Amino acid sequence: MAPALDGKVCVITGATSGIGRVAAMRLAQMGARLVLVARDPQRAEAILARLRATAPAAAHRAHYADLSRIAEMKRVAAEIAAAEPRIDLLINNAGALFGSRRLTEDGLERSFAVNHMAYFVLTLGLRERLIAAAPSRVVNTASTMHRVAWFDFDDLQYARFYNGVFAYARSKLCNILFTRELARRWAGTGVTVNCHHPGFTRTRFGNQSGLFWAPLVFAAKAFAIPPAWGARTLLHLATSPEVAGVTGGYFARCRPTRPSRSAEDDAAARRLWDESARIAGTA
Ligand SMILES: NC(=O)c1ccc[n+]([C@@H]2O[C@H](COP(=O)([O-])OP(=O)(O)OC[C@H]3O[C@@H](n4cnc5c(N)ncnc54)[C@H](OP(=O)(O)O)[C@@H]3O)[C@@H](O)[C@H]2O)c1
């Protein structure tokens, strides 16, 4: 039987579509109050309407931010921290594949900004609220694509050579290294942190990745699993009593799974943390 989440507060990014949308609906059905972080008010209102129809007892709400911009990540974290005294669950899930290299207004390559820096800034911004609700959980959506990634700390923003899939893969490697380092740093706080690969899932993922990748991803989706399956491991990490107390792990198909060797490199995890803190201006 699914555990009851009555009264629990869940902050989630990327819930206007795909895996995050299914997860948000399920968490609301289990009794959680959802706090969405979204960039598009129309899309967020549509999911809020469905959440309210499914679970009207909870005051679900949305905060708006474009997660590619550090100032927005910080602002939305501060807004949520001001509104929510306790956060039981934080799900960092928003992500995208970018076919061409473009820089954000902070001078960051977009996959690094949206897929990694947003997780970093939002999580650190909500630290005290997560600790206030301990035992609480952070769940990060990574990907098995991390296995084809490598690190070049001298060129984190891909100035020398850009390939959208490799940039995406590295951002997903960042998710696993961030998870490990966060688990180490927050040990003893009562907040656990884990990440997962959802499986290749039929969502809007890749639809806007440009003329080269978008048709390829579209064709490959013939073999993808439905979003309800893609959300299973996320929901397992978010709710299952089996993983209470488990921290720093990478999961696939609801089971702990060994990531690549690069994803187990704790020196790289520390270096990535320091770089991210410097970029975010929190060092
Ligand atoms: N689908 C797969 O096969 C697969 C496999 C492995 C990992 N993943 C990961 O799963 C996660 C969810 O992806 P999905 O498959 O559910 O894709 P999706 O349907 O495209 O959903 C992506 C979500 O992220 C949000 N988002 C993207 N950029 C944003 C930004 N700059 N600011 C705020 N929100 C932003 C989107 O908002 P909008 O609705 O406004 O676009 C949407 O809610 C991603 O981290 C992805 O890397 C997916």
PDBQT file of the ligand as one rigid body, heavy atoms in Angstrom, charges set to zero:
ROOT
HETATM    1  N1  LIG A 301      12.453  11.265 -21.208  1.00  0.00    +0.000 N 
HETATM    2  C1  LIG A 301      13.532  10.504 -21.035  1.00  0.00    +0.000 C 
HETATM    3  O1  LIG A 301      13.737   9.501 -21.742  1.00  0.00    +0.000 OA
HETATM    4  C2  LIG A 301      14.523  10.806 -19.945  1.00  0.00    +0.000 A 
HETATM    5  C3  LIG A 301      15.552   9.864 -19.702  1.00  0.00    +0.000 A 
HETATM    6  C4  LIG A 301      16.473  10.149 -18.691  1.00  0.00    +0.000 A 
HETATM    7  C5  LIG A 301      16.357  11.322 -17.944  1.00  0.00    +0.000 A 
HETATM    8  N2  LIG A 301      15.359  12.218 -18.218  1.00  0.00    +0.000 N 
HETATM    9  C6  LIG A 301      15.266  13.436 -17.408  1.00  0.00    +0.000 C 
HETATM   10  O2  LIG A 301      13.959  13.517 -16.876  1.00  0.00    +0.000 OA
HETATM   11  C7  LIG A 301      13.684  14.884 -16.518  1.00  0.00    +0.000 C 
HETATM   12  C8  LIG A 301      12.272  15.236 -16.955  1.00  0.00    +0.000 C 
HETATM   13  O3  LIG A 301      12.219  15.192 -18.365  1.00  0.00    +0.000 OA
HETATM   14  P1  LIG A 301      10.956  14.683 -19.186  1.00  0.00    +0.000 P 
HETATM   15  O4  LIG A 301      11.392  13.470 -19.924  1.00  0.00    +0.000 OA
HETATM   16  O5  LIG A 301       9.755  14.610 -18.329  1.00  0.00    +0.000 OA
HETATM   17  O6  LIG A 301      10.878  15.869 -20.274  1.00  0.00    +0.000 OA
HETATM   18  P2  LIG A 301       9.783  16.990 -20.610  1.00  0.00    +0.000 P 
HETATM   19  O7  LIG A 301       8.466  16.367 -20.874  1.00  0.00    +0.000 OA
HETATM   20  O8  LIG A 301      10.409  17.797 -21.696  1.00  0.00    +0.000 OA
HETATM   21  O9  LIG A 301       9.703  17.855 -19.258  1.00  0.00    +0.000 OA
HETATM   22  C9  LIG A 301      10.733  18.731 -18.901  1.00  0.00    +0.000 C 
HETATM   23  C10 LIG A 301      10.256  19.661 -17.807  1.00  0.00    +0.000 C 
HETATM   24  O10 LIG A 301      11.331  20.564 -17.456  1.00  0.00    +0.000 OA
HETATM   25  C11 LIG A 301      10.839  21.903 -17.535  1.00  0.00    +0.000 C 
HETATM   26  N3  LIG A 301      11.896  22.850 -17.928  1.00  0.00    +0.000 N 
HETATM   27  C12 LIG A 301      12.770  22.728 -18.946  1.00  0.00    +0.000 A 
HETATM   28  N4  LIG A 301      13.557  23.817 -19.010  1.00  0.00    +0.000 NA
HETATM   29  C13 LIG A 301      13.168  24.648 -18.023  1.00  0.00    +0.000 A 
HETATM   30  C14 LIG A 301      13.570  25.933 -17.591  1.00  0.00    +0.000 A 
HETATM   31  N5  LIG A 301      14.553  26.617 -18.210  1.00  0.00    +0.000 N 
HETATM   32  N6  LIG A 301      12.951  26.484 -16.518  1.00  0.00    +0.000 NA
HETATM   33  C15 LIG A 301      11.932  25.848 -15.893  1.00  0.00    +0.000 A 
HETATM   34  N7  LIG A 301      11.500  24.621 -16.259  1.00  0.00    +0.000 NA
HETATM   35  C16 LIG A 301      12.104  24.038 -17.320  1.00  0.00    +0.000 A 
HETATM   36  C17 LIG A 301       9.749  21.831 -18.620  1.00  0.00    +0.000 C 
HETATM   37  O11 LIG A 301       8.910  22.981 -18.539  1.00  0.00    +0.000 OA
HETATM   38  P3  LIG A 301       7.954  23.425 -19.790  1.00  0.00    +0.000 P 
HETATM   39  O12 LIG A 301       6.699  22.607 -19.645  1.00  0.00    +0.000 OA
HETATM   40  O13 LIG A 301       7.756  24.877 -19.546  1.00  0.00    +0.000 OA
HETATM   41  O14 LIG A 301       8.700  23.111 -21.060  1.00  0.00    +0.000 OA
HETATM   42  C18 LIG A 301       9.074  20.525 -18.231  1.00  0.00    +0.000 C 
HETATM   43  O15 LIG A 301       8.207  20.711 -17.137  1.00  0.00    +0.000 OA
HETATM   44  C19 LIG A 301      14.806  15.712 -17.157  1.00  0.00    +0.000 C 
HETATM   45  O16 LIG A 301      15.741  16.072 -16.154  1.00  0.00    +0.000 OA
HETATM   46  C20 LIG A 301      15.453  14.751 -18.141  1.00  0.00    +0.000 C 
HETATM   47  O17 LIG A 301      16.814  15.036 -18.337  1.00  0.00    +0.000 OA
HETATM   48  C21 LIG A 301      14.430  11.984 -19.206  1.00  0.00    +0.000 A 
ENDROOT
TORSDOF 0
